[in-house]
């Protein structure tokens, strides 16, 4: 009997749905909406009910005459803060995102469909729409991560393989307006706050001491914090928990769950190097092609296949060529799906019902992609000079013993747009 492989366990997407999302009207003042979003965040963060924490979304769906007409997210609020907009003078209809990417209810059996839409459109909330165009709820990248069972392959991958560099940073004395402008112009959902330090007589460098996220800005706006005169050192989340590039993604996953955060700062060379690992980095590993390749590593680790060879066996060359052709087909199919979904989303003449049908058809193509992967059985992968699972070292990387400190604020997912 083959050992249980956690990569083969299906995720129940229905448990990732927020069935009671925040509903807003186009005429509603933005200030009131921000307060409602902040209240939901606080209730969710303070709740001891793990399931409730997993299914409370941090966005508002804009509904008019029973139909979905827009979405208001933390990203929209950051844009307003960066522009110095007066929230009391604006309505949701003035600032909402009108082009909303939705997900059909009948597509919930396909976790890769949701993952594909999150990645393709760089969104982190997907309203779930029923067969008659009715709003069922919202699924988010955060809630999806909570229902996907952690797999052993996370233990075989290193933070240094997937972390984002360079990181957008700001000095301690930056104002909140300047921080919001950085988030908006750089299209990121957090800014790492740094302090100039000098170690053992060496040159001074920026050391990470705190972080400010989109979610923090929501809280600050709800409390009427003066963005022009409040500096980062007064309100940043500090101290930081600092990961090393050599830490496993399993460690990152556990720390995110334990601290209820969505990103962790990575530091090496005594803080001279700064990176960040996010929820999106973990979800990206569930790309069907990436997941299949990682599954081979897991299979080897539990002894389900023969050891990896250190050199290329000439008898494998025809099979390797065939594998390359299959990978090319997978890339072409993925591009076809991307184009199809993009055209569907941008077609204003398509009704919500027809759009859901088109998205369902695209999800069928994604299943074809999965089928190709399931039938793709490459030979033992040759390597040369590196060991499986060995993480690449960033420029200037060494292995210091970095102290770890828990952050004090919840953080929002790393993504842009809604």
C-alpha positions in Angstrom: 0.0 0.0 0.0 1.3 3.4 -0.9 1.9 5.9 1.9 -0.7 8.7 2.3 0.4 11.6 0.1 -0.9 15.0 1.5 -0.7 16.5 -2.0 -3.5 14.3 -3.1 -6.0 15.3 -0.3 -8.8 17.5 -1.7 -9.6 20.8 -0.1 -13.2 21.7 0.8 -13.6 25.2 -0.7 -17.1 25.6 0.7 -15.6 26.0 4.2 -13.5 28.9 2.9 -16.5 31.0 2.0 -17.6 34.0 4.0 -21.3 33.6 3.6 -22.1 36.9 5.4 -19.8 39.4 3.6 -20.0 43.1 4.3 -22.6 44.6 2.0 -22.3 48.2 1.0 -24.4 50.5 -1.1 -23.0 53.0 -3.7 -24.4 55.9 -1.8 -22.8 54.9 1.5 -20.1 57.3 2.9 -16.6 55.9 2.7 -15.9 56.8 6.3 -18.8 54.6 7.5 -17.6 51.7 5.3 -14.1 52.0 6.7 -15.5 51.9 10.2 -17.5 48.7 9.4 -14.4 47.1 7.8 -12.3 47.9 10.9 -15.0 46.5 13.2 -15.0 43.2 11.3 -11.2 43.0 11.4 -11.2 43.6 15.2 -13.9 41.1 15.9 -12.2 38.5 13.7 -8.8 39.1 15.3 -10.1 38.9 18.8 -12.3 35.8 18.2 -11.2 32.5 19.7 -13.3 30.7 17.1 -10.7 29.4 14.6 -13.4 28.6 12.0 -14.9 32.1 12.2 -11.4 33.6 11.8 -11.0 31.6 8.6 -14.2 32.8 6.9 -14.4 36.6 7.6 -13.4 38.6 4.6 -11.8 42.0 4.8 -13.6 43.7 1.9 -17.1 45.0 1.1 -19.3 44.0 -1.8 -21.2 46.9 -3.4 -24.8 45.9 -4.2 -27.4 47.9 -6.1 -30.9 46.6 -6.9 -29.8 43.1 -5.8 -26.9 43.0 -8.2 -23.1 43.2 -7.6 -21.8 46.4 -9.0 -18.4 46.7 -7.3 -16.1 45.9 -4.5 -14.3 48.0 -1.9 -11.0 46.7 -0.5 -8.1 47.7 1.7 -6.2 48.4 -1.5 -8.8 51.0 -2.5 -8.4 52.7 0.9 -4.6 52.8 0.5 -5.0 54.6 -2.8 -7.3 57.2 -1.1 -4.9 57.7 1.8 -2.0 58.1 -0.7 -3.9 60.8 -2.5 -4.9 62.6 0.7 -8.6 62.2 -0.1 -11.3 63.4 2.4 -13.2 60.2 3.3 -16.1 62.2 4.7 -16.7 63.8 1.3 -16.7 60.6 -0.8 -19.2 57.7 -1.3 -18.4 54.1 -2.0 -19.7 54.6 -5.6 -17.0 57.2 -6.2 -14.1 54.9 -5.2 -15.1 51.3 -5.6 -13.5 48.8 -8.0 -16.2 48.3 -10.7 -14.6 45.5 -12.7 -15.1 42.6 -10.3 -13.7 39.2 -10.9 -16.2 36.6 -9.7 -16.1 32.8 -9.2 -19.1 30.5 -10.0 -20.6 28.4 -7.3 -20.3 25.3 -9.4 -16.6 25.8 -9.7 -15.9 25.3 -6.0 -14.9 21.7 -6.5 -11.7 22.9 -8.3 -9.2 24.4 -6.0 -6.9 25.2 -8.9 -9.6 27.3 -10.5 -9.6 29.7 -7.6 -5.9 29.7 -7.3 -5.6 30.5 -11.0 -7.9 33.5 -10.8 -6.1 34.9 -7.7 -2.8 34.7 -9.5 -4.0 35.7 -13.0 -5.8 38.9 -11.9 -3.7 39.7 -8.8 -6.8 39.9 -6.6 -7.3 38.5 -3.1 -11.1 38.4 -2.9 -13.5 36.4 -5.2 -17.2 37.0 -4.8 -19.0 33.6 -5.3 -22.0 33.9 -7.7 -24.8 31.4 -8.0 -26.5 30.0 -11.1 -29.0 32.8 -11.1 -26.5 35.6 -10.6 -27.1 35.8 -6.8 -24.3 36.6 -4.4 -23.4 33.5 -2.3 -20.4 34.9 -0.4 -16.7 35.7 -0.8 -13.7 33.5 -0.9 -10.3 35.0 -0.1 -6.7 34.0 -0.6 -6.4 33.9 3.2 -9.4 31.6 3.8 -8.3 29.4 0.9 -4.9 28.9 2.5 -6.6 27.9 5.8 -8.6 25.1 4.2 -5.8 23.7 2.0 -4.2 21.1 4.2 -0.5 21.7 4.9 1.6 19.3 2.9 4.9 17.7 3.6 6.3 19.4 0.5 6.4 22.7 2.5 9.1 21.1 4.7 11.3 20.5 1.7 11.2 24.0 0.4 13.1 26.9 1.8 12.1 30.5 2.4 15.0 31.7 0.3 13.4 30.0 -2.8 10.2 31.9 -2.8 10.8 35.1 -0.8 10.3 38.5 -2.5 13.3 40.8 -2.9 13.9 43.7 -3.0 11.5 44.9 -0.3 9.9 48.4 -0.2 11.3 50.1 2.9 10.8 53.5 4.6 12.8 55.2 7.4 11.4 55.5 11.0 10.5 59.2 10.6 8.4 58.7 7.4 4.8 60.0 7.8 1.8 57.7 7.2 1.0 59.7 4.1 4.5 58.9 2.7 4.0 55.2 3.6 0.6 55.1 1.9 2.1 56.7 -1.2 4.8 54.1 -1.3 2.2 51.3 -1.1 0.2 52.9 -3.8 3.0 53.7 -6.3 4.9 50.5 -5.8 1.7 48.4 -5.7 2.5 46.5 -2.5 0.5 45.9 0.6 3.1 46.5 3.2 6.2 48.7 3.8 9.1 47.5 6.1 10.3 50.3 8.4 14.1 50.4 8.8 16.6 52.1 11.1 20.1 53.1 10.2 22.6 51.0 12.2 26.3 50.3 12.4 27.8 47.0 13.4 31.3 46.4 14.7 32.7 49.5 13.0 31.4 48.5 9.5 29.4 50.7 7.2 26.0 51.7 8.3 23.0 49.9 6.8 19.2 49.8 7.1 18.0 47.3 9.6 14.3 46.1 9.7 12.6 47.2 12.9 8.9 47.3 12.0 6.2 47.0 9.4 3.1 48.8 8.3 0.4 47.1 6.3 -2.7 48.0 4.4 -4.8 46.6 7.3 -3.0 48.9 9.7 -4.0 51.9 7.5 -7.6 50.8 7.7 -7.4 50.8 11.5 -5.6 54.2 11.5 -8.3 55.7 9.2 -11.1 54.4 11.4 -9.4 56.0 14.4 -9.0 59.4 12.6 -5.2 59.3 12.8 -3.6 62.3 11.2 -1.6 60.8 8.3 0.3 64.0 7.6 1.8 64.4 11.1 2.0 60.8 12.4 5.4 59.1 11.8 6.0 55.4 11.3 7.9 54.8 14.5 4.8 55.7 16.5 2.4 53.2 15.0 4.4 50.5 13.2 4.1 46.8 14.3 7.3 46.0 16.3 9.3 44.0 17.2 9.5 41.8 14.1 9.8 38.1 13.8 12.7 37.6 11.4 13.0 34.5 9.4 16.2 33.2 7.8 16.3 32.2 4.1 17.3 28.8 5.3 14.1 28.3 7.3 11.6 25.9 5.7 8.3 27.1 4.3 6.6 24.8 6.8 8.2 27.0 9.5 6.8 30.1 7.8 3.4 28.5 7.4 3.3 27.6 11.1 4.4 31.1 12.2 1.8 32.7 10.0 -0.9 30.6 11.6 0.4 31.0 15.1 0.7 34.8 14.9 -2.4 35.2 12.6 -0.4 37.2 10.0 0.0 37.0 6.3 3.6 38.0 5.8 6.9 37.6 7.6 10.1 39.6 7.1 13.2 37.6 6.1 16.7 38.9 7.1 20.2 37.7 6.6 23.8 38.9 6.9 22.9 40.5 10.3 20.1 42.4 8.7 21.9 43.8 5.7 19.7 41.7 3.4 15.9 42.0 3.6 13.2 39.9 2.0 9.6 39.0 2.6 7.6 35.8 2.4 3.9 36.1 2.0 0.7 34.2 1.8 0.8 34.6 -1.9 4.3 32.9 -2.0 2.8 29.8 -0.3 -0.3 29.7 -2.5 1.9 30.1 -5.6 3.4 26.7 -4.8 0.0 25.2 -5.5 0.3 26.0 -9.2 -0.5 22.7 -10.9 2.9 22.5 -12.7 4.9 23.5 -9.6 2.9 21.2 -7.4 3.6 18.3 -9.7 7.3 18.9 -9.7 7.3 19.3 -5.9 5.3 16.1 -5.6 8.2 14.2 -7.2 10.4 15.5 -4.4 8.0 14.4 -1.8 7.7 11.0 -3.5 11.5 10.6 -3.4 11.6 11.7 0.2 9.2 9.0 1.4 10.9 6.3 -0.6 8.3 5.8 -3.4 10.8 6.0 -6.2 14.4 5.3 -6.9 17.2 7.8 -5.9 18.0 10.8 -8.1 20.9 10.3 -10.4 23.9 12.6 -10.3 24.4 12.6 -14.1 22.2 12.5 -17.2 21.7 8.9 -18.4 21.8 8.8 -22.2 19.0 6.3 -22.3 16.7 8.9 -20.8 17.3 11.5 -23.5 14.3 10.6 -25.7 12.0 10.7 -22.6 13.5 14.0 -21.5 12.7 15.5 -24.9 9.2 14.2 -24.7 8.8 15.8 -21.2 10.0 19.1 -22.6 7.3 18.9 -25.3 4.7 18.2 -22.7 5.8 21.2 -20.6 5.5 23.4 -23.8 1.9 22.1 -24.2 1.1 23.0 -20.6 2.5 26.5 -21.1 0.4 27.0 -24.3 -2.7 25.7 -22.5 -2.2 28.0 -19.6 -1.8 31.0 -21.9 -5.0 30.0 -23.7 -6.9 30.0 -20.4 -5.4 33.3 -19.4 -6.5 35.0 -22.7 -9.9 33.4 -22.5 -10.6 34.6 -18.9 -9.2 38.1 -19.6 -11.5 38.6 -22.6 -14.4 37.3 -20.6 -13.8 39.7 -17.7 -13.4 42.7 -20.0 -16.4 42.1 -22.1 -19.0 44.5 -20.8 -21.7 43.1 -23.1 -21.6 39.8 -21.3 -24.2 39.2 -18.6 -23.2 37.9 -15.2 -24.8 34.5 -16.0 -23.0 34.2 -19.3 -19.8 35.3 -17.6 -20.1 32.6 -15.0 -20.6 30.0 -17.8 -17.5 31.3 -19.6 -15.5 31.1 -16.4 -16.8 27.5 -15.8 -15.6 26.6 -19.3 -12.2 28.0 -18.5 -12.1 25.9 -15.3 -12.8 22.9 -17.5 -9.6 23.8 -19.4 -7.8 24.0 -16.1 -8.9 20.4 -15.4 -7.4 19.4 -18.7 -4.2 20.9 -17.5 -4.5 18.9 -14.3 -5.1 15.7 -16.4 -2.0 16.4 -18.5 0.0 16.7 -15.3 -1.4 13.6 -13.8 -0.4 11.6 -16.9 3.0 13.2 -17.0 5.4 10.8 -15.4 9.0 12.0 -16.1 12.0 9.8 -15.4 14.3 10.4 -12.4 15.4 14.0 -12.7 19.1 14.4 -13.2 20.9 17.0 -11.2 24.4 18.4 -11.4 26.2 19.9 -8.4 23.1 20.7 -6.2 21.0 18.7 -3.8 17.3 18.5 -4.1 15.6 21.1 -1.8 18.8 23.1 -1.5 17.8 26.8 -1.4 19.6 29.4 -3.5 21.5 32.0 -1.5 20.7 35.7 -2.1 23.6 37.9 -3.0 25.7 38.6 0.1 23.9 35.9 2.1 25.4 34.3 5.1 23.8 32.2 7.9 23.7 34.4 11.0 21.9 33.4 14.2 19.0 35.9 14.0 16.8 36.5 17.0 13.0 36.1 16.5 10.4 38.5 18.0 6.6 38.3 17.5 4.9 41.1 15.7 2.1 42.8 17.5 -0.3 43.5 14.7 -2.2 41.3 12.2 -1.1 41.8 8.7 -2.9 41.8 5.3 -2.1 39.5 2.4 0.5 40.3 -0.1 -1.4 41.2 -3.3 -2.5 44.1 -5.3 -6.0 45.2 -6.2 -9.0 43.5 -4.5 
